[in-house]
Amino acid sequence: MNLIRSYASWRKYRETCVELNRLSERELSDIGMSRGDIPFAARRAL
């Protein structure tokens, strides 16, 4: 069960990273983020 939960968390992290990386620099700036903030924001989304 723990393996399934870990995999689900990893997928959510990856999907969040992919979606945020699709944003332009301008869009990221509008929400107060930079490219370097993406991994941290994705971890908070878990």
Secondary structure, 3 states (H helix, E strand, C coil): CHHHHHHHHHHHHHHHHHHHHCCCHHHHHHCCCCHHHHHHHHHHCC
